[in-house]
């Protein structure tokens, strides 16, 4: 653990290249929230509270530049090491890493820092926590920002089942369900782990699916060079921050995906009511990124139960006429007729024919039958041969 003290910038930590603004101080201390977890936080500035929640595999260090920028803009910026990560650490029981625990940690920090409400910002795994805080405790949230991970409403089935069906057992979230092995592989060479995982985040996502016979890092080879935003000094800083806590806590977040689904039944399809913002980087080449689920996970439009019969439907998608509900008709009389009354109404007397020879105004030719006057009043002519 690093000592909890205020460090003026610029400075050099025991782990190199920890970024601190030249005119802004980043203070480090431990705060105990409502859940009893003692959390390490890095903070800067004074003013309205902005809570910055990191993702995997990261820590407060990921927000080093945003801390100083927000402080210069007049905010109290706070970046904790979340449950199980870096200097905060966490319990050994995987069941203590549900979304209720992590969202509760964020709400507890807002209270412990003396604020009534906060703008909650989350990146990667921090984004689902930020969305959950805004959904479960909107009274604590002035605004919510999700980075890289949009809000996904609760589905109708547990997520691991869907991931395994659509991506196979090699998908990294499925692999993290295995006990002990994933964190042991990640901790074998921490520097290589951070280089592989952080550089893989810059790609197109293919590294997330690994061969089923390999480890969780099999799909993320050692990069030839680091992306421009990442240096070897940054890798050394992450290695130092994870030296005591390791990777078991971060992996336990993934082991609660199905449990999170079970625990959030009360918030099924609940809306996000505070002001919300979503941020994502563009695709390689500058194309805008369309955050859509993979094709096999996209919701399909509802199909009518008679669509396979190849019968045309009206614009409203109604079934064919023979299967529609009958119209509202007046009720039939159910009282029996009086005794002796006829069962059928009497037939009307036949009226005289309209076509009689007397009504014809045209003299009849000998041997020709007379048709009489036409119904429309015109004189009828002789019958056709």
C-alpha positions in Angstrom: 0.0 0.0 0.0 1.1 3.5 -0.7 1.0 6.0 2.2 -2.0 8.2 2.3 -0.8 11.8 1.9 -1.1 14.8 -0.3 1.4 15.0 -3.1 2.1 18.3 -4.9 2.9 18.1 -8.6 4.9 17.5 -10.5 6.3 14.6 -8.5 7.9 11.2 -9.1 6.4 8.3 -7.2 8.2 5.1 -6.3 6.4 3.8 -9.5 7.5 6.1 -12.3 5.5 8.5 -14.4 2.4 9.1 -12.2 0.9 12.1 -13.9 0.0 15.1 -11.8 -0.8 18.5 -13.1 1.9 21.2 -12.6 -0.4 23.5 -10.7 -2.9 21.1 -9.2 -2.5 18.7 -6.3 -3.9 15.2 -6.1 -4.5 14.1 -2.6 -4.7 10.4 -1.5 -6.7 9.1 1.5 -8.9 6.3 2.6 -12.6 6.7 3.1 -15.0 4.3 4.8 -18.5 4.2 3.2 -21.8 2.9 4.4 -21.0 -0.6 3.5 -17.9 -0.8 5.8 -15.4 -1.1 3.0 -12.3 1.1 3.4 -11.7 2.6 0.0 -8.7 4.4 -1.3 -9.6 7.6 -3.2 -7.5 10.1 -5.2 -9.1 13.6 -5.2 -8.4 17.1 -6.5 -10.1 20.4 -6.4 -13.1 21.9 -4.6 -16.7 22.4 -5.7 -19.5 20.1 -6.9 -18.6 16.4 -6.6 -17.7 14.4 -9.7 -17.2 10.7 -9.0 -14.9 8.9 -11.5 -15.3 5.1 -11.6 -12.6 3.1 -13.5 -12.9 -0.1 -15.4 -10.9 -3.4 -15.9 -8.0 -3.7 -15.5 -7.5 -0.2 -14.1 -7.5 1.9 -11.0 -7.6 5.6 -9.9 -4.5 6.1 -12.2 -6.7 5.9 -15.3 -8.3 9.3 -14.3 -5.1 11.1 -13.4 -5.5 13.7 -16.2 -9.3 14.1 -15.7 -8.7 14.7 -12.0 -6.6 17.8 -12.6 -8.7 19.0 -15.5 -11.9 18.9 -13.5 -10.2 20.5 -10.5 -9.1 23.4 -12.7 -12.7 23.7 -13.9 -14.0 24.2 -10.4 -15.1 20.7 -9.4 -14.2 18.3 -6.6 -13.0 15.3 -8.6 -12.7 12.0 -6.8 -11.4 8.7 -8.3 -11.6 5.7 -6.0 -10.0 2.3 -6.4 -13.2 0.3 -6.6 -14.0 -2.8 -4.6 -11.3 -5.5 -5.1 -8.9 -3.2 -7.0 -5.4 -1.9 -6.2 -5.1 -0.2 -2.8 -8.7 -0.7 -1.8 -8.6 -4.5 -2.0 -11.7 -6.4 -1.0 -13.2 -9.5 0.6 -12.2 -13.0 -0.7 -15.8 -14.1 -1.1 -16.8 -13.7 -4.8 -20.4 -13.2 -3.7 -19.4 -9.8 -2.2 -18.8 -8.3 -5.6 -22.4 -7.9 -6.9 -23.7 -4.8 -8.6 -25.6 -4.0 -5.3 -22.2 -4.0 -3.5 -20.4 -1.9 -6.1 -23.3 0.6 -6.6 -23.6 0.8 -2.8 -19.9 1.6 -2.5 -20.4 4.6 -4.9 -23.4 5.8 -3.0 -21.5 5.4 0.3 -18.7 7.5 -1.1 -21.0 10.3 -2.0 -22.3 10.4 1.6 -18.8 10.0 3.2 -17.4 12.9 1.1 -20.1 15.2 2.5 -22.1 15.7 -0.7 -25.8 15.4 -1.2 -25.5 14.5 -4.9 -22.8 13.9 -7.5 -22.1 13.6 -11.2 -21.2 9.9 -11.6 -18.9 9.0 -14.5 -18.0 5.4 -15.3 -15.7 3.9 -17.9 -15.7 0.2 -18.9 -16.9 -1.7 -15.8 -17.4 1.6 -14.1 -20.1 2.5 -16.6 -22.5 -0.3 -15.4 -21.9 0.9 -11.9 -22.7 4.5 -12.8 -25.8 3.4 -14.7 -26.9 1.3 -11.7 -26.4 4.2 -9.2 -28.5 6.5 -11.5 -31.2 3.8 -11.8 -31.4 2.7 -8.2 -30.6 6.0 -6.4 -31.5 8.9 -8.7 -31.8 11.2 -5.7 -28.0 10.9 -5.3 -27.2 11.7 -9.0 -27.0 15.2 -10.6 -26.0 13.5 -13.9 -24.5 10.3 -15.2 -21.9 9.7 -17.9 -21.1 6.3 -19.3 -18.0 5.7 -21.4 -17.5 2.8 -23.8 -20.4 0.8 -22.2 -23.9 2.1 -22.9 -26.8 1.4 -20.5 -28.3 -2.0 -21.3 -31.7 -2.8 -19.8 -32.0 -6.0 -17.9 -32.6 -8.9 -20.3 -35.1 -11.8 -20.1 -32.3 -14.4 -19.5 -29.1 -14.7 -17.5 -26.2 -13.1 -19.5 -23.7 -15.9 -19.2 -26.1 -18.3 -20.9 -26.6 -15.9 -23.8 -22.8 -15.2 -24.1 -22.0 -18.9 -24.1 -24.6 -19.6 -26.8 -23.6 -16.8 -29.1 -19.8 -16.6 -28.6 -18.9 -20.0 -27.2 -16.9 -21.0 -24.2 -13.8 -19.0 -25.4 -15.4 -15.6 -24.7 -13.5 -13.9 -22.0 -16.4 -13.2 -19.7 -17.3 -16.9 -19.9 -13.7 -17.9 -19.2 -13.7 -15.7 -16.1 -16.4 -17.9 -14.6 -13.7 -20.6 -14.0 -12.4 -20.7 -10.4 -8.8 -19.5 -9.6 -7.3 -20.1 -13.1 -8.0 -16.7 -14.7 -6.5 -14.6 -11.9 -3.5 -16.9 -11.6 -2.8 -16.4 -15.3 -3.2 -12.7 -15.1 -0.9 -12.4 -12.1 1.9 -14.6 -13.7 3.4 -11.6 -15.5 1.6 -8.4 -14.5 3.5 -6.2 -16.9 2.7 -8.4 -19.9 -0.9 -8.7 -18.7 -1.4 -4.9 -18.7 0.3 -4.5 -22.1 -1.9 -7.1 -23.6 -5.2 -6.1 -22.2 -4.8 -2.3 -22.4 -3.5 -2.5 -26.0 -6.2 -5.0 -27.0 -8.8 -2.4 -25.9 -7.7 -0.3 -28.8 -8.5 -3.0 -31.4 -11.7 -4.2 -32.9 -12.8 -6.6 -30.1 -11.6 -9.8 -31.7 -9.2 -10.4 -28.8 -12.2 -10.9 -26.5 -12.7 -14.4 -27.9 -9.9 -16.8 -27.1 -9.2 -20.4 -28.2 -11.0 -22.7 -25.8 -7.7 -24.7 -25.3 -5.7 -21.6 -24.4 -5.8 -19.2 -21.5 -7.7 -15.9 -21.1 -4.8 -14.0 -22.6 -4.5 -16.3 -25.7 -6.5 -13.9 -27.8 -4.4 -10.9 -26.8 -0.8 -11.3 -28.0 2.0 -9.1 -26.8 1.8 -5.9 -28.8 4.7 -4.9 -31.1 4.3 -1.3 -29.9 2.1 0.4 -27.4 -0.7 2.8 -28.6 0.1 6.4 -28.4 -1.9 7.0 -25.2 0.0 4.3 -23.3 3.7 4.2 -22.2 5.9 1.8 -20.4 5.9 4.1 -17.4 2.1 3.8 -17.3 2.5 0.0 -17.4 4.9 0.2 -14.4 2.4 2.4 -12.5 -0.4 -0.2 -13.0 1.9 -3.0 -11.9 2.9 -1.2 -8.7 -0.8 -0.4 -7.9 -1.8 -4.0 -8.2 1.2 -5.4 -6.3 -0.8 -6.1 -3.1 -4.3 -6.9 -4.2 -3.7 -8.9 -7.4 -6.4 -9.8 -9.9 -8.9 -12.0 -7.9 -11.1 -9.1 -6.9 -11.4 -7.6 -10.4 -12.2 -11.1 -11.9 -14.9 -11.6 -9.2 -16.9 -8.8 -10.8 -17.4 -11.0 -13.8 -18.4 -14.0 -11.7 -21.4 -12.1 -10.5 -23.0 -11.3 -13.9 -25.7 -13.9 -13.5 -26.2 -13.1 -9.8 -26.6 -9.4 -10.8 -29.3 -10.4 -13.2 -31.1 -12.2 -10.3 -30.7 -9.4 -7.9 -32.0 -6.6 -10.2 -35.4 -8.1 -10.9 -37.0 -5.1 -9.2 -35.4 -2.7 -11.7 -36.4 -4.7 -14.8 -36.7 -2.1 -17.6 -36.6 0.7 -15.1 -35.6 4.0 -16.8 -32.6 6.2 -16.2 -34.2 9.4 -15.0 -31.2 11.8 -14.2 -29.5 13.6 -17.1 -27.4 11.1 -19.0 -24.5 11.2 -21.5 -22.8 8.4 -23.4 -19.2 8.8 -24.8 -17.4 6.4 -27.1 -14.3 6.7 -29.3 -14.6 6.5 -33.1 -13.7 3.4 -35.0 -10.2 3.1 -36.5 -10.1 5.4 -39.6 -12.4 8.0 -38.0 -15.7 6.3 -38.7 -18.2 6.8 -35.9 -18.7 3.8 -33.7 -22.2 2.3 -33.7 -22.8 0.6 -30.4 -25.0 -2.2 -31.5 -24.9 -5.7 -30.0 -23.6 -8.5 -32.2 -26.0 -9.7 -34.9 -27.1 -12.8 -33.0 -27.8 -10.7 -29.9 -29.8 -8.0 -31.6 -33.5 -8.1 -30.7 -35.5 -9.3 -33.6 -38.8 -7.6 -34.6 -41.8 -9.6 -33.3 -43.1 -12.0 -35.9 -46.8 -12.6 -36.3 -47.8 -16.1 -35.6 -49.2 -16.4 -39.2 -46.3 -14.9 -41.0 -45.0 -18.2 -42.3 -48.3 -18.9 -44.2 -47.2 -16.4 -46.8 -50.6 -14.6 -46.7 -50.6 -10.8 -47.1 -51.4 -8.9 -44.0 -52.9 -5.5 -43.8 -50.8 -2.5 -42.6 -51.7 -3.1 -39.0 -50.5 -6.7 -39.2 -53.9 -8.2 -38.5 -54.6 -11.9 -39.1 -56.7 -13.0 -42.0 -60.4 -12.3 -41.8 -61.4 -15.8 -40.8 -59.3 -15.6 -37.7 -60.4 -12.1 -36.5 -62.6 -11.7 -33.6 -66.3 -11.5 -34.5 -67.9 -8.0 -34.5 -70.1 -6.8 -31.7 -73.6 -7.9 -32.5 -76.8 -7.2 -30.6 -77.8 -10.0 -28.3 -80.3 -12.6 -29.7 -83.7 -12.9 -28.1 -83.6 -16.0 -25.9 -87.2 -16.0 -24.7 -89.3 -18.8 -26.3 -92.3 -17.8 -28.4 -95.9 -18.1 -27.0 -97.6 -21.4 -27.1 -99.3 -21.9 -30.5 -97.5 -19.0 -32.2 -96.1 -19.9 -35.6 -92.4 -20.8 -35.6 -91.9 -18.8 -38.8 -93.3 -15.5 -39.8 -96.2 -15.7 -42.4 -95.2 -15.4 -46.0 -96.4 -12.2 -47.8 -99.1 -12.6 -50.4 -97.7 -12.6 -53.9 -98.2 -9.2 -55.6 -99.6 -9.0 -59.1 -97.0 -9.2 -61.8 -95.6 -6.0 -63.1 -95.4 -7.4 -66.5 -99.0 -7.9 -67.7 -100.3 -7.4 -71.3 -102.8 -4.9 -70.0 -100.1 -2.5 -68.8 -98.2 -2.6 -72.1 -98.5 0.5 -74.2 -97.1 -1.1 -77.3 -99.5 -3.0 -79.5 -98.6 -6.6 -79.7 -97.7 -8.1 -83.0 -99.6 -11.2 -84.0 -97.8 -14.3 -82.7 -95.4 -12.3 -80.5 -95.7 -12.6 -76.7 -96.0 -9.3 -74.9 -93.4 -8.5 -72.3 -95.2 -5.6 -70.6 -93.7 -2.4 -69.2 -90.1 -2.4 -68.1 -89.5 -1.8 -64.3 -88.0 1.6 -64.9 -91.1 2.9 -66.6 -89.9 2.6 -70.2 -92.1 0.8 -72.7 -91.0 -2.7 -73.3 -90.4 -3.9 -76.8 -91.2 -7.3 -78.3 -89.4 -10.3 -76.9 -86.2 -11.3 -78.7 -86.5 -14.3 -80.9 
